[in-house]
């Protein structure tokens, strides 16, 4: 019975064994190439190890790289800290001069918007008149004013928001 099965499936069994053998041959060739590459690298390192000056140079270079890595890490932390600090600094000033009253010549009134990178800050408005001058400060949070704005103040706030 076993011989009948072998005779019947002899071609299939031989084909499967051939595929397994081909796969094993391919794997062994790949491993030979990898071993050859590793052997070349080992030979280079062995030559360097016999030269005391080369070893000293490598140790010096490695120590320098470690020091550089420490400095890069420190600078990365400092850069991150400065980025957070800069985000909260006033960085988008904008000024609009205008004539607030018909009886006053020239553009002596102004609105000044000072916002940080998060859209927080203040709008300062000075209205110049012949008899008196008035100055207003209006708080801005997240790019939105906390109080009602004049047309000039709205215009300057929109200008600043477009720069953030």
CORZISUL-V756104 format. One record per pair of residues at least 4 apart in sequence whose C-alpha atoms are under 8 Angstrom apart, sorted by the first residue. I is the first residue (numbers start at 0). GAP is how many residues later the second one is. D is the distance in Angstrom with one decimal. If there is no record, write none. Layout:
i:I gap:GAP d:D
i:I gap:GAP d:D
This chain:
i:0 gap:4 d:6.4
i:1 gap:4 d:6.2
i:2 gap:4 d:6.0
i:3 gap:4 d:6.0
i:4 gap:4 d:6.0
i:4 gap:5 d:7.9
i:5 gap:4 d:5.3
i:8 gap:4 d:6.1
i:9 gap:4 d:6.1
i:10 gap:4 d:6.1
i:11 gap:4 d:6.2
i:12 gap:4 d:6.2
i:13 gap:4 d:6.0
i:14 gap:4 d:6.3
i:15 gap:4 d:6.2
i:16 gap:4 d:6.1
i:17 gap:4 d:6.1
i:18 gap:4 d:6.1
i:19 gap:4 d:6.2
i:20 gap:4 d:6.1
i:21 gap:4 d:6.2
i:22 gap:4 d:6.2
i:23 gap:4 d:6.1
i:24 gap:4 d:6.2
i:25 gap:4 d:6.3
i:26 gap:4 d:6.2
i:27 gap:4 d:6.1
i:28 gap:4 d:6.4
i:29 gap:4 d:6.3
i:30 gap:4 d:6.0
i:31 gap:4 d:6.1
i:32 gap:4 d:6.3
i:33 gap:4 d:6.3
i:34 gap:4 d:6.0
i:35 gap:4 d:6.3
i:36 gap:4 d:6.5
i:37 gap:4 d:6.1
i:38 gap:4 d:6.2
i:39 gap:4 d:6.4
i:40 gap:4 d:6.3
i:41 gap:4 d:6.0
i:42 gap:4 d:6.2
i:43 gap:4 d:6.3
i:44 gap:4 d:6.0
i:45 gap:4 d:6.5
i:46 gap:4 d:6.9
i:47 gap:4 d:7.8
i:47 gap:6 d:5.9
i:47 gap:7 d:6.6
i:48 gap:5 d:7.4
i:48 gap:6 d:6.2
i:50 gap:4 d:6.5
i:51 gap:4 d:6.2
i:52 gap:4 d:6.1
i:53 gap:4 d:6.1
i:54 gap:4 d:6.2
i:55 gap:4 d:6.1
i:56 gap:4 d:6.1
i:57 gap:4 d:6.0
i:58 gap:4 d:6.1
i:59 gap:4 d:6.2
i:60 gap:4 d:6.2
i:61 gap:4 d:6.2
i:62 gap:4 d:6.3
i:63 gap:4 d:6.2
i:64 gap:4 d:6.1
i:65 gap:4 d:6.4
i:66 gap:4 d:6.3
i:67 gap:4 d:6.1
i:68 gap:4 d:6.1
i:69 gap:4 d:6.2
i:70 gap:4 d:6.1
i:71 gap:4 d:6.0
i:72 gap:4 d:6.4
i:73 gap:4 d:6.3
i:74 gap:4 d:5.9
i:75 gap:4 d:6.2
i:76 gap:4 d:6.3
i:77 gap:4 d:6.1
i:78 gap:4 d:6.0
i:79 gap:4 d:6.4
i:80 gap:4 d:6.3
i:81 gap:4 d:5.9
i:82 gap:4 d:6.1
i:83 gap:4 d:6.8
i:84 gap:4 d:6.7
i:85 gap:31 d:7.8
i:86 gap:29 d:6.4
i:86 gap:30 d:4.8
i:86 gap:31 d:6.7
i:87 gap:28 d:5.3
i:87 gap:29 d:6.0
i:87 gap:30 d:6.9
i:88 gap:26 d:7.9
i:88 gap:27 d:5.1
i:88 gap:28 d:7.0
i:89 gap:24 d:6.0
i:89 gap:25 d:5.2
i:89 gap:26 d:4.2
i:89 gap:27 d:7.2
i:89 gap:31 d:7.6
i:90 gap:23 d:7.4
i:90 gap:24 d:6.5
i:90 gap:25 d:5.5
i:90 gap:26 d:6.7
i:91 gap:21 d:7.8
i:91 gap:22 d:6.2
i:91 gap:23 d:5.8
i:91 gap:24 d:6.7
i:91 gap:25 d:7.8
i:91 gap:68 d:6.0
i:91 gap:71 d:6.7
i:91 gap:72 d:7.0
i:92 gap:19 d:7.1
i:92 gap:20 d:5.6
i:92 gap:21 d:4.7
i:92 gap:22 d:6.7
i:92 gap:67 d:7.0
i:93 gap:18 d:5.7
i:93 gap:19 d:5.3
i:93 gap:20 d:6.9
i:93 gap:62 d:6.6
i:93 gap:65 d:7.3
i:93 gap:66 d:6.3
i:94 gap:15 d:7.0
i:94 gap:16 d:5.8
i:94 gap:17 d:4.5
i:94 gap:18 d:6.6
i:94 gap:61 d:6.9
i:95 gap:14 d:5.5
i:95 gap:15 d:5.3
i:95 gap:16 d:6.5
i:95 gap:56 d:7.3
i:95 gap:60 d:6.6
i:96 gap:10 d:5.6
i:96 gap:11 d:6.7
i:96 gap:12 d:5.7
i:96 gap:13 d:4.2
i:96 gap:14 d:6.6
i:97 gap:8 d:7.8
i:97 gap:9 d:4.4
i:97 gap:10 d:6.5
i:97 gap:11 d:5.3
i:97 gap:12 d:5.8
i:97 gap:54 d:7.9
i:98 gap:5 d:7.2
i:98 gap:6 d:7.2
i:98 gap:7 d:6.2
i:98 gap:8 d:4.4
i:98 gap:9 d:6.2
i:98 gap:10 d:5.8
i:99 gap:4 d:7.9
i:99 gap:7 d:7.8
i:99 gap:9 d:6.1
i:99 gap:27 d:6.2
i:99 gap:28 d:6.9
i:99 gap:29 d:7.7
i:100 gap:27 d:7.9
i:100 gap:28 d:6.7
i:102 gap:27 d:7.8
i:103 gap:25 d:6.4
i:103 gap:26 d:6.5
i:107 gap:19 d:7.7
i:107 gap:20 d:5.9
i:108 gap:16 d:7.6
i:108 gap:17 d:5.4
i:108 gap:18 d:4.7
i:108 gap:19 d:5.1
i:109 gap:15 d:5.7
i:109 gap:16 d:5.4
i:109 gap:17 d:6.7
i:110 gap:12 d:6.7
i:110 gap:13 d:5.5
i:110 gap:14 d:4.2
i:110 gap:15 d:6.5
i:110 gap:41 d:6.9
i:110 gap:42 d:6.1
i:110 gap:45 d:7.2
i:111 gap:11 d:5.5
i:111 gap:12 d:5.0
i:111 gap:13 d:6.3
i:111 gap:44 d:7.3
i:112 gap:8 d:7.6
i:112 gap:9 d:6.0
i:112 gap:10 d:4.3
i:112 gap:11 d:6.3
i:112 gap:43 d:6.5
i:112 gap:44 d:6.5
i:112 gap:47 d:7.1
i:113 gap:7 d:5.6
i:113 gap:8 d:5.5
i:113 gap:9 d:6.3
i:114 gap:4 d:5.4
i:114 gap:5 d:5.2
i:114 gap:6 d:4.3
i:114 gap:7 d:6.5
i:114 gap:25 d:7.8
i:114 gap:45 d:7.4
i:115 gap:4 d:5.5
i:115 gap:5 d:6.3
i:116 gap:47 d:5.9
i:117 gap:24 d:6.1
i:117 gap:25 d:7.6
i:117 gap:46 d:7.6
i:118 gap:21 d:7.2
i:118 gap:22 d:6.0
i:118 gap:23 d:4.5
i:118 gap:24 d:4.3
i:118 gap:25 d:7.8
i:118 gap:42 d:7.1
i:118 gap:45 d:7.1
i:119 gap:19 d:7.9
i:119 gap:20 d:5.3
i:119 gap:21 d:4.3
i:119 gap:22 d:5.4
i:119 gap:23 d:6.2
i:120 gap:18 d:6.1
i:120 gap:19 d:5.1
i:120 gap:20 d:6.5
i:121 gap:15 d:6.4
i:121 gap:16 d:5.5
i:121 gap:17 d:4.6
i:121 gap:18 d:5.3
i:122 gap:13 d:8.0
i:122 gap:14 d:5.7
i:122 gap:15 d:5.1
i:122 gap:16 d:6.5
i:122 gap:17 d:7.2
i:122 gap:30 d:7.2
i:122 gap:34 d:7.8
i:123 gap:11 d:7.1
i:123 gap:12 d:5.7
i:123 gap:13 d:4.6
i:123 gap:14 d:6.5
i:124 gap:10 d:5.5
i:124 gap:11 d:5.1
i:124 gap:12 d:6.4
i:124 gap:28 d:7.6
i:125 gap:7 d:6.9
i:125 gap:8 d:5.6
i:125 gap:9 d:4.2
i:125 gap:10 d:6.3
i:126 gap:6 d:5.5
i:126 gap:7 d:5.2
i:126 gap:8 d:6.3
i:127 gap:4 d:6.6
i:127 gap:5 d:4.5
i:127 gap:6 d:6.7
i:128 gap:4 d:5.5
i:137 gap:7 d:7.0
i:137 gap:8 d:7.0
i:137 gap:9 d:6.6
i:138 gap:6 d:6.0
i:138 gap:7 d:5.7
i:138 gap:8 d:7.4
i:139 gap:4 d:5.4
i:139 gap:5 d:4.3
i:139 gap:6 d:5.9
i:140 gap:4 d:6.4
i:140 gap:5 d:7.2
i:142 gap:14 d:7.7
i:142 gap:18 d:6.4
i:144 gap:4 d:7.3
i:148 gap:4 d:5.6
i:148 gap:5 d:5.9
i:149 gap:4 d:6.1
i:150 gap:4 d:6.2
i:151 gap:4 d:6.2
i:152 gap:4 d:6.1
i:153 gap:4 d:6.1
i:154 gap:4 d:6.3
i:155 gap:4 d:6.3
i:156 gap:4 d:6.1
i:157 gap:4 d:6.2
i:158 gap:4 d:6.9
i:159 gap:4 d:6.7
